[in-house]
Amino acid sequence: MATVLLIGTLDTKGPETAYLRDYVRQLGCATLVLDSGILGEAVGIQADFTRAQVAIAAGTSIDALRNAGTRGKAVEGMLKGVRKMTLELLAAGKIHGVVALGGAEGSVLAAAAMKELPIGFPKLIVSPIASGQRKFAPFVGTRDVMVMHSIVDILGLNPISRTVFESAAAAIAGMAKAYELSGRGLPTANPSDTRKAIAATMLGNTTKPLMRVRPCVEAMDMDFVIFHANGVGGVAMEELIAQGQFAAVLDFTLSEIAGQIAGGFHVGGAGRMDAAAQSGVPQVIVPGCLDFIVFGAKHEVPDHLKDRPMYYHNPEFTLVRVTPEEQIAATQFLLEKLNQSTGPVTVIVPTQGASVMDIEGGAFYLPELNRQCWDILKNGLKVGIRYREVDAHINSDAFADVVFEELKQILT
């Protein structure tokens, strides 16, 4: 029987967690309840793993956490125990899904464990903060955490909260049953499936060429795993590269490097491109989308950037051109990462433009600056890295075809 772990601060969310637990049981799953609360005592429910046990798992005691001085310090200590116990239950094969009801504190505590669970393992947070008005990164990280808006705060049972909790119970019960039956996990649902996979990066800016390359890769009996280069996708790709999930990397869209240099939403972090360099996995690199950073709606662009060229991507996102100094710095960042590579690398440059707006008449078109950046790469790459320029735009079929040919070559 599939078993669902429920994580909750039972001093404030006890009756609500009990309702969710009972409904999960009605749907045919066993349950375990872990109390992540700190200050009070469990109300209306008995935990299978008490807060005292969780604190001990964190290497401390519940009394010590209660006297930590600040709420934040106490939560930091408790989340270590929540994470440790959840991972131990997973390793022992005792759970097939995890769900939590929580406000800000309860969601952070549960997310500490969920963000460490493998891709494919069912994980669900039900919270009033899942409204889109708050950043999701603390609760999702780079994992496939499902986040459900509770609509009302999680205090008391009423027609709205019961409806939401029952939907959450149905979701986690269904996922947990499916997980138990399939035994799935990385790298594939079928352990006998030995298909290799290629990782790639993409944005709406570069969808067209990746769509052209994808069927060609799949015709080679390989999977094509595409990550959205939005500051999370690239980081997730890095983690999976480090785990040995990919036979090669097609890093086609480097907006996260531009973000790392100049800011905005798509910030890839200082470790972007490190995993491939260190692992030696073959890489085909296209310096696409190094010319812009990403913000929200036009009125949300910071005042000090509003005099720059912009591109209206959609009602929720505005692309802002980087300065020449920023584009050069992003290119130098890329060069440094490539020169650290321990495996085969091919760099392919589209000389007619490297983003949708980088075209004659386009908002970001600066061909002299591009030439300067391409020369930085061409002249600075270490011996052994293949460099190729293609007289085409990044979104042209001709360029996509060359990229695929180079990808095939680097795999042989």
Buried (B, 14 or more C-beta within 10 A) or exposed (E): EBBBBBBBBBBBBBBBBBBBBBBBBEBEBBBBBBBBBBEEEBBEBEBEBBBBBBBBBBEBEBEEBEEBEEEEEBBBBBBBBBBBBBEEBBEEEEBBBBBBBBBBBBBBBBBBBBBBBEBBBBBBBBBBBBEEEBEBEBBBBBBBBBBBEBEEEBEEEEEEBBEBBBEBBBBBBBBBBBBBEEEBBEBBEEEEEEEBBBBBBBBEBBBBBBEBBBEBBEEBEBBBBBBBBBBBBBBBBBBBBBEEBBBBBBBBBBBBBBBBBBBBBBBBBEBBBBBBBBBEBBBBBBBBBBBBBBBEEBEEBEEEBEEBBBBEBEEEBBBBBBEBEBBBBBBBBBBEBBBEBEBBBBBBBBBBBBBBBBBEEBBBBBEEBBEBBBEBBBEBBEEEBBBEEBEBBBBBEBBBBBBBEBBBEBBE
